[in-house]
Amino acid sequence: MNNDFLRQSDSEQQPNNGFTQQSDGEQQFNSYFNELQYQQAPHKTPKKGGGKKALAVLSTVLVMAVCTVCGYFGGVYANSQAQQNSADDNSNGSAGNSNVVYMSSNTSPVSEDESDALSVSEIAAMAADSVVEIVVQSTSDSGYIGQTILTGAGSGVILTQSGYIITNNHVVEDADSIKVRLRNGEEYYAELIGADAKSDVAVIKIDAENLTVAVVGDSSLLQVGELAVAIGNPLGELGGTVTDGIISALDREITIDGENMTLLQTNAAINPGNSGGGLFNGRGELIGIVNAKSSGTDIEGLGFAIPINDAMEVFNDLVEYGYVRGRVDTGMQMLEINDTQTAYMYRVSQLGLYVYEVENGSSAQSAGLQSGDYILSVDGTEISSLADFNSAIDAHSVGDQVEISVLRGRTVHDFTITLTEYIPDSAVV
């Protein structure tokens, strides 16, 4: 069995070693998938970052460990009346000026024989109106064909009546425009409030009121084997699609784009376009944000979702601050050079974790690291991949000092850098 997964990004559908994550602003709709093997996206300049912001570039075929499922539309549709009542009685969090609807804190795990468990059709009726379709456009510059407008799609879930919507970072990443379509056909242009590549969570907002919102559940109460219902927009043109299955596993350790993630696993059918959509339990409560699926032709029933408890922590920070507080930053931008083709593309002479850029004024620059260095170890632990580096850095907090060994030419150099907080330029500080 092929253990590869692809991280599917509608704008960047790049084959990976197992999963595909779809970031919808970049791939054309007519090339969604071919047996879950996706074409390489047009080359983009790597993003700034270090540690949590490091970029893995793996030649024409990216070697990743997870595939974000579909960057199309999705969202969770919730029963307006039920949500309104919950908003009055159970809301324990807020975003903007509208309350997020939470389930009662004393809710127990759902089992098949519980009298309050709903049928799949009842869950769909309750949740469908909170699921939205997302269409993004981005611009790609290529030296071969010039400027190209790329279109992608994904899903999102409405969390506040005033228009805050949660989705995947890879759905809206690098988008020049974001359009949201509600289940009733109404369309709105959305504003990007904030995005977090590490968690693959983003928040967008539309200018609308009295929207139907999803009832937020508690993913810590989930049990293996209980009902799971996914609602999204597979292929970017089948909005409101409902698939059902079970929670296959909890706390799956998956690596996507060099980021180690702990996800829910489900056998509910997940397809390109589901990314950012909702995963619901037997009570119709939102318990996950769909973001990945397996990629091989001989692999079925391997879908993944971000636990809603984790996603909501990120959501609240993005709404309030525009970024996730406490994310550490090394001040370096890196490329994972895994083969000669990638090495040739970036005109480097060897494989490894390559320092592509050191930000001006960063602690890495102050410590003496330079573009062209190769990372060998962090705090004495050998580093062979971007995932290794991120894991080592993630074990620290802002203000910690870390020891980094690099290869420069034929000489090994040791440096001590102080980790700073990653604050994007768009953040409200």
N, C-alpha and C positions, 0 to 999 in steps of 0.2 A: 504493500500500500504506500502510495505517495504521501509523505508527511508534510508536503509543502503547503504553505498558506500564502495568499496574496492579500496585500493591503490595497483595497480598491478605492481609488479616488477618481471620481468621474472626470476630473480634469487631468488626473495623473494615474492612469491605470497601468501600474507597473508590476510585472510578474515578480513574485517574491518566493521564498522557499516555504510556502505553506499557506499563507493567508493573503487576502487582498484587501487593502483598505482603500476605500473610494473617497476621494475628495473631489467633489463634483464640479468644481469650477473649471475643469480643464479638458476633459475628454469629450469628443463628439458623441452624440447620442447613438449614431449608427455603428459604433464600435464598442458596444457595451461589454460583450464578453464572447469569447470563443472557448467553450469548455472551461470557463473561469480562468483562462490565460489572457492577460491583458497586455496591450501594446505599451511600450515605453512612452512616457509623456515627453513633450518637447523639453529640451534642456532648460533649466532655470538656474539662475545664480543662487547658490546655497544661502540660506537665511542665516542671520547673525545669531550667535548663541554659543553656549558652552555648557557642558554638563547636560542639563535638561533641554537645552536648546540646540545641541549638536545635531548635525545633519548627516545621515548615512546616504551616501551615493554609491551604488553598487553596479555600475556599468549598465548595459542595456537591460539586463535582468537584475532587478534588485533582490538581494537576499534578505528576506524579512521573515519573521516568525508568525505573523498574523495578518489577516486580511480584513480590513474594515469593510463591512458589508455594503455596499451600495450607497452612493452618495446621491440620492434622489430625494424624493419628498417623503415625508413621513411625519407622523405626528401622532398624537394620541387623541382620540375623540372621546370626550367624557360627557355624561349626561348633565345638562345644564342645571336642572333642578337639584339633582343630587349634589352637584358640586357647590351650588349656591348654599345649600344647607350646611355642607361641610365647611365652607368658608366661614360661616357664621359661628360654627361650633368647634371646629377642630384646627383651625389655622394656627400654626406655631412658627411661621416664618413669613417673610415678606420680600418682595422685590419691587423696586419702584414704589408706586402708590397703591399697588394691588396685592392682596394676600395670595400666597401660594396655598393651594388646598392640600392639606395633609390628612391622612387617615388617623383615626384615634390611636393614641400611643399604646393603648392596652390591647390592641388587636393581636390575636394569636395566629400562628401559621395556619394556612388553609389546607385542608385535606379533602380528598375526593368525596367523603361522605358527610361533610358539613352541610347543614341545611341552608346556610347562606351562600354557598358556592353557586355561581352563575353558569349558565350554558355559554358556549362560545358565541352564539348569536346574541345573547344578552350582553356579553362583554363588549362585543362589537358595537351594539347599539349605544352602550354607555360611553365608550371611549372614542368612537370614530370621529366625532366632530372636533376633537382636540388635536387631531393629527393633520399636519399640513404638508403640502408639496413645496419644495424649494427648487427654484431654477436659478442657476448662476451663470454669469458670463465673465470671462477673463481674457486678457490679451497676451499672446505669446509672440516673442520676437525670435526669429530664426534667421541665421545667416544664409540659409539655403532658399527659403520660400518667403522671407520677409515677415511682416506682421500678420498674425492669424487670430481671429476671434474664436475662442473656444467656449462651448456651452456644456453644462453639466446639470445634474439634478440630484436631489436627495430628499430627505424627510426631516420633519421637526415636530416637536410637541409643545403645545401652548401651555404655559404654566401660570400666567396671570391674565386676568380679564383685560388689562390695559395693553396687552400685546407682546409681552416677553416670551420668547420661544427658545427652547433648548434644542441643540442639534450637535453634530460632530464638527470638530475643527476641520477635518479633512473635507467636509462638504463645502465649506465656505472659504477655505484657505485661498488667498490670493485673488479672490473674486473682485471684479470691478463693479458688478451690480448683483444684487440678490433680490429675487422676486418670490413672494410667498402666495400660494393659492390655497384658500380655505376649501373645505369640503363643499360648501354651498356655491363655489365657483368664483367668489370674490377674490380679487388679486390686489396685492400691495407690494410696493417696494420696501425692503427692509434695511434697517441700519445695523451694522455690526457693532455690538456693545463691547464684546471682548471675546478672546479665544485663547485656549490653552492647549498647545501641541502635546504636552506630556500626557494629559488625561484624555485628549481627543474630544474635548468639550468646547462648545462655542455657544454664545448667546446672541441672538438677533432680536430686533424689535420692530414691529409694524405699528403704524398710527391707526389704531382701532380701539374700540371700547366694547365692553360687555361680551367678550369672547368666551366660548366654552373652553374650560380648562380641564386638564387631567387631574385626577385625584392621586396625589403622591403617596405611595406605599412605603413600606419599610423592608428593604432588601435583606436586612440582618435576620429576618424571621423566615426567610425562604427555606424550603426543604427540598432535597432531591426527590424528583418524581411528581411534584405538584404541577398543576396546569400552567402553561405559559402560552400567551397569545401575542403574536407580533402583528403590528399594523403599520403599514408604510406604503411606499410608492415604487414598487419594483419596476425597473427599466425606465423610470422617469415618466411613465405614461399610464400607469395602472394604479392611480391614487386610491387610497382606502382599501387596499388589498389586505385581507385577514388570513393569517395562517396560524395553526395551533400545534402544540406539542407539549413537551414537559421541560422542567428544569433538569437538565442532564447532569450537571455538576456545579458546584460552588467553588469559588476561589481558584479558578484556573489561571495559572501563571503563563502568560503569553507575551511574546516580544514582537512589537510592531515598530518598524522604523527606528530600531535601536532603543525604544522605550519599553521597559518592563511593565506590564499591566496585569492586574488581577481582575478577571472577568467572570460573568455568569456564562455557562454553556447551556445551549438549548438545541433541540432537534426540530423546532419550528422552522419552516422553510424561510430562508433568508436569501435575498437576491440583490444584485446591483440596483440601487434606488432605495433600499430599506435603511441605509445608513442615516442615523439621526432620528429614526422613528422609535416608537415605543414598544416595550415588552411589558405585558400586563399579567397579573396573577388571576386566580379564580374569582376574585371579587371585583375585577375591573380596575384595580389600582396599578398605577405605573410603578414597576419595580426595576426597570432597566432601560438604557438607551442603546439600541442596536448599533453595533459598530464594526463587526467583523464576521467572516465566514471562511471556511476551508476552501481550497482552490483546486484540487485535483479532480480529474474526470472519474476517478474511482472512489471519491470521498463524498458522502452524503450525510446530512443531518448534523453538521458541525457549525453552528452559529454561535455568536458571542455578543454579549451586551455589557455595558458599563453598569455596575450596580447603582441603583438610584441614590442610595445614601452617599456614595462617593461623588456622583454627578452633581448632587444638590450642593455639596460643599463648594465645588468649583463654581457652580451657577451663582451662588450668593456672592462670592468674591468678585466674579466678573461683573455682576450687576452693580455692586457698590463701588468697586475700585477700577474696573476695567482690566484687571489682571489678578492672578492668584498670588496672594501674599506668601512669602516664605520660600518661593522657588529660588534655588541657588543658581549662581551664574559664575562660570569660570572666566568669561571674557574671551573665549576662544570659539572659533567656528571650525568644525572638523569634517572630514570626508573619510568614509570607510572604503579603502581601496582594496578590493578583494580579488581582482584579476587583472591581467595585462591589458585588456581592452579599456577598463576604467583608468588604469595607470596612463595609457596612451592618451585618453581623452583629456586628462588633466596635466599631461606632460610631466609626470613624475616617474622616477626610476625604480621604485620598489613598492611592495604591498605593505599594508598596515593602516593604522589610524593616523591619518595625515592632518596636521594643523593647517587648515586652509587660510585662516585669517586670525590675527590677534587684534582685538578692538583697541583703538586709541584710548588711553586713559584707564584701561582696565588693570586689575591686579595682576593678571597674567603678563601684560606688557611690563608693568613695574618690576615683576619678578625676573624678567629676562627671557620669557618664551618668545619664539619667533615663528612667523609663517614659514612652512617648510619642515618644521620639526615633526618627528613621529613619536606618538605616545607609547611608552614601554610599560610603565607601571604607575599606580596610584597608591600611595602609602604602603609601598612594598609589594602590592599585589599585581601580578602580571596582567596586562591589558591586551586582549587580542581582537576586540570588537568594540563598536560603539555601545552596545548593550552592556558590556563589561565596564566601560568607563562610566556610563550613566549610573549603574548600580553602585559603583564605588563612591561617586559624588553624592548620590541621593542618601547615602548613609550619614551625611553631614548636614549641618545647619548653617544658615547665614552667619558669617563671622568666624567660622572654623578655618583652620589652616590645614592644607593638604600638601603632601609631598608628591611631586610629579617628576618622573624620570623620562627623558626624551632622548631620541637618537637624532643628532644633528651632524649630517655628513657621515663620518665614521666614528664619531665620538659621542659617548653618553654624558648627558648633563642632568644635574639634579636641581630642582627649583622648589621653592615653597611659595604657595599662593594663598591668599585670603579670599574665601568665598564671599561674594556680594549677593545681594538680592536682585533677581532678574525683574526689571521693570520696563515693559515695552514703552515705546515713544507715545503710544496712544493712551496710556494709563492716566487716571485721575489721581494725582498724589498731592 
